[in-house]
Amino acid sequence: MLITRTPFRVSFFGGGTDYYDYYANCGGKVLSTTIDKYCYLSLRNLPPFFDYKNQFTYSRIERFNSAEEVSHPLVRAALQFIPTDRIQLAYDADLPASSGIGSSSAFAVGLLQGLHAMRDEYPDRMTLAKEAIHLERDLCGEAGGVQDQLAAAFGGLNKMTFTSDAFTVVPVQVSEERKKELQRHLLLLFTGFTHFSGAVAEEQRKNIPSTIKQLDEMKAMVDIAEEILLKGDMNDFGRLLNHTWELKRSLSNRITNYETDLLYARLRNAGALGGKLLGAGSGGFMLLFVPPERQDFILKSFSDFRFVPFAFESCGSGFLYNDGNE
């Protein structure tokens, strides 16, 4: 038996430039971090005492004899990509799916890592990320970018670059004290509803030819944000988040709505310097940059919403338990 643990991510800048239709021609760039909220997958050999060969437990229970019978698209594709029989899978997570924190890609990375390990295979992080990209984008045909799979596999606060030839993941060379300072300025608010990111991502992809200017500017912000983290006024990071949100919401009319815009305006009036919906948008988690002296006021003023405490993490996908080794 083994248990994989894969982190969710918070993307700061450059989201959207990791779509193939953009980076293949212009090159993409993203600044993001993983956080100490995870998805967990347990895998074990299923004993041969049942009238089915395999079982997958998530919000429902699927029992099946062949991969083609599985309803869950990622699991079906993964079991076809890495043929596995007599297996029992179970999924759990710290945060809800479809909420903008890269849950689908974290699941894909953790699942592939587990299936490989069942065969005594341990691919490197880049191979794992590229396989997850292939699983989601090619085999499942889901629209979206490539940053989430890389973040889940590698972990940490990273600057990623994307070209048609290669991906790179480089840790941001910032002191631990500066990382802690950034963390002290961040709040994670759940808007109260999840979203289907595929439809939002597909419309955003189709709009790329008409949004090149915005995407170019969003890409340029990655280097600016990195410089702020290294030696700038940390509040400028929050102001830059506000600017990237203004650009992001122009990429598709599905990214935000009246209720979200009203909520964000209220949060800004209460002291948030910036923020953004995470992921494709349309709901889920909102990341906020709030000076520490204003956070108590915001937490009390918006007590109807759920704020999730979190910290940065740097381990990426790994094993909590593997054949007796914790």
N, C-alpha and C positions, 0 to 999 in steps of 0.2 A: 504494500500500500504506500501511496505517497500523497502529499498535499502541496500544491503550488500556491504561492502568494504573489500577486501582481499588483503594483500600485496604480492608482488613478492619477491623473495629471491636471495641472492648471497651466493653461497657455496664456502668456502675457501679450506677446507681439508677433506679428507675421502670419497669423492664422489666415488661411485662404491662399497664401503663396505656396503652400505645400500640395496644391492640386496639380495633377500632371499637366493639365491643359495650360497652366501658367508656368510652372517651373521648367518644363521641357523647352520652352522658348526664352524665358526671362531669368531663370534661376530663382529659387525660393530661399527663404530664411525665416527661422522661427526661434523665439526665446520662450522657454517653458521650464516647468519644474514638476517633478512628481511629489505627491504628498502622502502622509501616513494614513491613508484610507485605501483599502485593498479589496480585490476580489479573490476568492479562495476556491480552488477546485481540488476535490479529493478523487483519486483514481485507484481502483483495485481490481484484481481479477475476480470475475463473478463465478462462484462455484456452479458446477454443472448439474444443479438439482431443480431447475425451473423449466417451464415450457417456453422460455424466451432466453436468448443468449446475452443480451445487453440491457442496461438500464441507465437512464439519465434523469436526474432529479433536479429541478429548478422550481419555477412557479407551478409546474405540473410534473407529472412522472411519465416518462416515455419508456416503454419496454418494446424491444425490437430484436429482430434476428439479423437484419442487414442494414447497412448505412442508408440505403435508399429509402427505408421506411421511416427515417427520422424526420420529424416536422421542423425542428430547430435548424435553420439553414446553416449556421456556422458549424454546429456539431456534425451535421450531415456531410458538409464539405470537408471538414477536418478528418473524419473517419474514412472518407474516400481518398484523401491526400496521403494519410498515414494509416493504411488498413490495419484495423485492430479489432479483435474479436474476443468475446467473453470478458467484457469490461463493464464496470459499474462506475458512473460519474455522478458527482454531486457538486452543485454550485451554491455559493453564498457570497455576500458582499457587505461592506460597511455602509455603502451609499446606494441609492436607487439607480437602476439602469435608465438610459435615455434621459440623462439630466445634464449632459455637457461636460462630463469629467473623463471622457475617453473610456467608458465602461466596456463598450463592444470590443475595442482593440485590446484592452487589458485582458478580457476574457479570451480572445483569440490567442494572444501571446501565452497566457497561462495554460490554455488547453494544449497548444502545440508542444510547449515545454514538457507537459505531463505525458503526452502520448509518445514523444521521443524517449523520455526516461523509462517508460514501460518497456521499451525495446533496448534499453541500456545505451541510449544515444544522448549526447549532451552538446548540441550545436552552440556556437558562439552567439553573442548577443545580436550582431548584425544579421547573421543568417536567420535567427529566430524572428527578428523584426521583418525582414524581407519575406519570409514565409507567411507571416501574419498579414502583410500587405497583399500578397498574392491570394491568400484565402479570402479576405474581405472584398478586395477590389475586382479580382479576376474571377475566382470561382463562384463567389456569391453575387457579383455584379452590383455591390453597394457603392453608391457615390460617396466621395469624401477625399481627404488628403492622406498623407503618409506620416505626419508627425506623431500621431497617437501611438502607433505601433512601436516606433523608435523610442519614445518616451517610456513606454511600459517595459520594454526590454532592457534599456540602459539604466533608467532611474537617474535622479539628480537634477541639478539646475544647469541646463545646457543651452548652447546655441547650436542649432541644426542648420545645415545648408543642403539644398536639393538641386541637382542638375539632372539632365537626361542620362548622364553617365554614372553618377554616384551620389550617395548620401554621406554626410559626415555629421558626427555628434561630438561636440567639444565642450567639456565642462567649463563654465564661466569661472575665471580665476579671480574670485572675490573672497575676501576673508570671511571667516565664520561669524565675526561680529557684524559685518555688513549684511550677511544673510539673515541673522537674527533681527537686525534693525528692519529689514524689509518685511519679515514675518510679522513683526509687531504692528505694522501698518495695514495688514490685510485682514479682511473679514470675508467669510463665505456664507452667503445668504441663499436659502432655498426658496424659490419663488412660489412653490406650492403646487406646481404642475410640471409633468415631464413632457417630452416632445418626441416626434418621430424625425430624427435628424436626416434620414435619407432624402425626404422630399425637399427639405431646406437646402441640403448640400447639392442636390441635383440642379435646383434652380440657380444656386450660386455658381455652379460649374458652367451652366449654359450662359450666364451673364458675363463670364470672364472677358470675352472680346470687348465688351463695352465698359468694363471696370478696370482696365489695365492701369490707368492713372492712379486710382485709389490703392490698388494692390502694390504698385511701385512705392508709393509713399508709406504704406504699412510695412513693407519690407525694409525700407530705410530706417524705420523706427527701431528695429532690432539692435542695430549698432549704437544708436543714440541711447537706448535704454541700458545697454551694456556699459557704456561710458558713465552713465549716471550711477549705476551700481558700484562701479569701481571707485569713483571719486567725486560724484556730484551731490547736489542737494536731493535727498531722498524724496522730498515732496514733488520734485519734478517728475519722478517716476509715475506718481499718481496723476499728475496733469497730462502726462503723455498717454496714460491709459484712457483718460477721457477722450482725448483726440482720436485714438485708434478705434474707440467705440463709435464715435461719430462717423468715421470712415466705414467701419464694418457694417453698420446698419444701412448704408447706402448700397451694399452689394446685392441685396435682395429684399423685396418687400415682405418676405416671410421671416426675416431675422428677428424682428421685434413687432410690437403691437401697442395699442393705446395704453393698456394697463401697465405693461412693462415700462414704457416711456414715462408714464406718470409716477410710477414707483421710483425710477431712477432720478427723476427731477426732485422728488421729495427727499431722497437720500442725499443728493447734492446740496440741497438747501439746509440739511441737518448737519453738514460738515464733511461729507465724503468729497475728496478731491477728484476722484475718478473711479471708473469701474467698467464692467462689461459683462454681458452674458457669456458664459463659457460654451465652448463647442460651436455647433452650427447656429445656435440661437433658438429663438421661439419659445424658450422656457428653460426649466432646469435651474442650475446654480448661477448666481451672479457673484462675481468677484468684486470686492470693494477695496479701495485704498483710502483709509481713514486715519488721520493723525491720532496717536494713542489718547490724547487728551479729549478727543471728541467721541471715542468709541462707547463709553458708558451711556452717553446721551442717545446715541443711535440705537444701542441695544435696548434701552428702555422705551424709546419712542416707537420702535418697530418690533415690539415684543410679540405681535401676532405672527411674525415670521420666525422660522427656525434658522438660527445661526449655528454653523458647524465648526467647532474648534479644530484646527489642523496645524501640522508642522511639516516642513520640507523633509523629504527622505532622499536617500542617495543609493539605495541598494538595487532597485529595479526588480524584475521578476526573479523569483528564486523558490527554494523549497523550504517549507516549514518542517516537513517530515518526509523521509525517503527510506523505506524498508528498514525501519527501526532507528534511523539516524535523524535526530532532531536538529 
